[in-house]
Amino acid sequence: MKQTMIKGTGRYVPPRVVTNHDLTQWMDTSDEWIRQRTGIEERRWVSAEGGIGPSDLGLQASKIALNRAEWTHEDVDLIIFATLSPDIYFPGSGCLLQHKLGLDSTPALDIRQQCTGFIYGLTLADAFIRSGHANRILLVGAEVQSTAIDLSTRGRDIAVLFGDGAGAACLEGVETAEAAGVLASALHAQGEFANILMMELPSHKLNPIITEEMVRAGRHYPFMDGRTVFKTAVRKLAQVTKEVLKKANLTVEDIDFFIPHQANLRINQAFAKLLNLPEEKVINNIQRYGNTTAASIPIALDEAIERQCIQSKSTVLFLALGAGLTWGAVVYRFL
Ligand code: COA
């Protein structure tokens, strides 16, 4: 039977390190506040001069993933690009990446599931592979968020959280009799809560889609009801973990590593406590990168593979909750 296997991963973060202390030059905040509430110590941001988009970061991560998978760019049947911060309003960053990779007419698809982008993307890739529509898929999660956050004290609740970066995975349909690859997936969305985490502008509901007055009011920056997101995340992540384990016919003990989206270290700790998970089974790297939205899971995965925590036969559970609201989980076993 054909199973969707991860053949190679890659990550790229821009070289500019922004520490919590650095943020105090723009806003009223402190290293202590940020560490205590979020676990974040530093994040990577693209150069303040601009000119770098998620497709550029995604290109670097993709090159590494392709190399590790021993694919050339021409082996790719489909690109799935997950981002909430596209290079330009349209067309999608997947098309831009396709061209930057030197591809001629390989299809490219952007998905807009924010922090749940990698979970939706992996599920989608699995469906494309199982249905025979594609056999080699490049899944990329990449974000440049630093250019679209309010660096004044008004925006500090959000500005301290987010980072830039990219992660990529080469996914291939492989015939195997083993129970390996994507074993189960659970996806959810609840548009009722779209307004607790959103960026409103530019908006086609408005005419014109953006005005100076709207910009002065900061409506082109992300808005977040942090407390509600926090509480909802802990609850839903625990629920979806149980759901996907049931689908895979596995228990919490069968999972070697949980790789959650990196929104807040305290969310992941509360989630782990709720399910009674040993700390060492939950992979966190938010301390160094902040929340890189669709890039966070593939970056953490790539690091875990590189550190050799993940090995042959490891069973991993990916999970995330983000704007939409969207949330989901995937159970994956390495060959
Ligand atoms: N530095 C210093 N003080 C800050 C601050 C910052 N960066 N951001 C907010 N504050 C202040 C607030 O103004 C408030 O002050 P007040 O009590 O005088 O009104 C106080 O800190 C508490 O704010 P609050 O928003 O209630 O803090 P919190 O404990 O809920 O923590 C978050 C805020 C954002 C860290 C937390 O809610 C969170 O992480 N939520 C989830 C976010 C998330 O996961 N988002 C992405 C989902 S994919």
Residues whose N, C-alpha, C, O or C-beta is under 5 A from the ligand:
A	BS01	COA	D28 T29 S30 W33 R37 T38 C115 R156 D157 V160 G226 R227 V229 F230 A263 N264 L321 G322 A323
